[in-house]
Amino acid sequence: MELKNNTEQAVLEYLDGVLAQYPNCCKCDRCRQDIAILALNHLPPRYTSTHKGSVYDKLQTLSPEYSIKIVEEIAKAIEIVSKNPRHET
């Protein structure tokens, strides 16, 4: 059995698009990972273990409300990580 967090996949799918809105934000691997982790820590996990469950959940994550929530959390995470990067600027 393979567990899959569909919220993680959704955050990773939206990340580049939201980062493009912040030209002054560092986009190194460490900052990108920190942004994704911070956003994920503020979103509910959506785990599935079957293909059918994954497809059903993927449809749910495409709803406008869920998409907006993901983008909001990524944007908040970008603001936080930009102000406090874990590396020299």
C-alpha positions in Angstrom: 0.0 0.0 0.0 1.3 3.4 -1.0 0.2 6.5 0.9 -0.1 9.7 -1.0 -0.8 13.2 0.3 -2.7 15.0 -2.5 -2.3 18.3 -0.7 1.5 18.0 -1.1 1.1 17.4 -4.8 -1.3 20.4 -5.2 1.1 22.7 -3.3 4.0 21.7 -5.6 1.8 22.2 -8.7 0.9 25.8 -7.6 4.3 26.8 -6.2 6.0 28.0 -9.4 3.0 30.0 -10.5 2.7 31.8 -7.1 6.5 32.3 -6.9 6.4 34.1 -10.3 4.3 36.8 -8.6 7.2 37.5 -6.3 10.2 38.5 -8.4 12.3 39.5 -5.4 11.8 36.3 -3.6 14.7 33.8 -3.5 13.9 30.7 -5.5 16.7 28.5 -4.5 15.9 24.9 -3.6 16.1 25.5 0.2 13.7 28.5 0.1 11.3 26.6 -2.3 11.3 23.7 0.1 10.8 25.9 3.1 7.9 27.7 1.4 6.3 24.4 0.5 6.7 22.9 4.0 5.4 26.0 5.7 2.3 26.1 3.4 1.7 22.4 3.9 1.9 22.8 7.7 -1.1 25.2 7.4 -3.2 23.1 5.1 -5.1 19.9 5.9 -3.5 16.7 4.6 -5.5 14.7 2.1 -4.2 11.2 2.1 -5.2 8.4 -0.3 -4.0 4.9 -0.8 -5.8 3.8 -4.0 -5.9 5.1 -7.6 -9.7 5.6 -7.4 -9.3 7.6 -4.1 -6.5 9.7 -5.6 -8.6 10.5 -8.7 -11.6 11.4 -6.5 -9.5 13.6 -4.2 -7.8 15.3 -7.1 -11.2 16.4 -8.3 -11.9 17.9 -4.9 -8.6 19.7 -4.9 -9.5 21.4 -8.2 -12.4 23.3 -6.6 -12.0 27.1 -6.6 -12.2 27.3 -2.8 -9.4 24.7 -2.3 -7.3 26.3 -4.9 -7.6 29.7 -3.3 -6.7 28.3 0.1 -3.6 26.7 -1.4 -2.5 29.9 -3.1 -3.1 31.9 0.0 -1.0 29.6 2.2 1.8 29.6 -0.4 1.7 33.4 -0.5 1.9 33.7 3.3 4.8 31.2 3.3 6.6 33.2 0.7 6.3 36.4 2.8 7.6 34.6 5.9 10.5 32.8 4.1 11.5 36.0 2.2 11.9 37.9 5.5 13.7 35.0 7.2 15.7 32.9 4.7 17.8 30.1 6.2 20.8 31.3 4.2 22.8 34.4 3.6 21.0 36.9 1.3 
